[in-house]
Amino acid sequence: MGPQCLRTYAFKVVRLFVIAAFAFSIPLAVSAQSKPDKSTKTAKPSQQTASSQSTTSDNKSADSESSKPEEKSFKGMRYRLIGPFRGGRSLTAAGVPGDPTTYYFGATGGGVWKSTDGAQTWAPIFDKEGSGAIGSIAVANSNPNVIYVGTGEACIRGNISHGDGVYKSMDAGKTWKNVGLGDSRAIGKVIIHPTNPDIVFVAA
C-alpha cells in the first residue's frame, strides 16, 4: 500500500466520522428544543403563590378596616348643614334632656339661637342683649326653662369679641337678665348644678 492509498483511506475515515457525529447531534438538538425550561416552570408557581398571598393579605387588611366598631356604628351617617346659615362661628350648643326637638346654640358674633323642631329651623333669641359673642350655654337638667349664657368667646384668636358677663333666662329664652361677671370679658364654660339651678359654675 503506497502513500497515496494511505491518504485516501484516512480521508474516508475522517469523513465517515464527521457524518456520524453530525447525524448524532441533530436528535439531541430537537429534543432540547421540545423540552420546556425547568426554571420557567418553577418560576410560574412561585409568582402565582406570591400574587395570591398579596391578594389574601390585601383582603384581610380591607376586612379588618371595615370591621372596626366605629365604622360600623357611623357607616350610614352623613354630615349635613342644618343652619342657621348666618349665625357665624360657634363654640357652644346645648339641648334639653328628654326633648329631642329643642336645641340652643351660641355664635361667636351672632348671639343665641333656638330650634324647637329638631334643628330644622332656627330663630335668634338674644338680639336685644348687650353682647353677641357667646362663649358657653347651659340648660338646667332639673328645670329646662332655666338657661345660663356666658358671653365673650374664650377661643385664642386675633379677632374675638369680648362679652359683658353671664345672662340667665327663666322662661326658656324669652327674656334675659345679666347676673354678673361683667368684667370677665371671656367665658369658656358654664355648668349648672344637676339638682339646683341656682348654683352655677363659671370658667371665665
C-alpha positions, 0 to 999 in steps of 0.5 A: 500500500503506497502513500497515496492509498494511505491518504485516501483511506484516512480521508474516508475515515475522517469523513465517515466520522464527521457524518456520524457525529453530525447525524448524532447531534441533530436528535439531541438538538430537537429534543432540547428544543421540545423540552420546556425550561425547568426554571420557567416552570418553577418560576410560574408557581412561585409568582402565582403563590406570591400574587395570591398571598398579596391578594389574601393579605390585601383582603384581610387588611380591607376586612379588618378596616371595615370591621372596626366598631366605629365604622360600623356604628357611623357607616350610614351617617352623613354630615349635613348643614342644618343652619342657621346659615348666618349665625357665624362661628360657634363654640357652644350648643346645648339641648334639653334632656328628654326633648329631642326637638329643642336645641340652643346654640351660641355664635361667636358674633351672632348671639343665641339661637333656638330650634324647637323642631329638631334643628330644622329651623332656627330663630335668634333669641338674644338680639336685644342683649348687650353682647353677641359673642357667646362663649358657653350655654347651659340648660338646667337638667332639673328645670329646662326653662332655666338657661345660663349664657356666658358671653365673650368667646374664650377661643385664642384668636386675633379677632374675638369679641369680648362679652359683658358677663353671664345672662340667665333666662327663666322662661326658656329664652324669652327674656334675659337678665345679666347676673354678673361677671361683667368684667370677665370679658371671656367665658369658656364654660358654664355648668349648672348644678344637676339638682339646683339651678341656682348654683352655677359654675363659671370658667371665665 
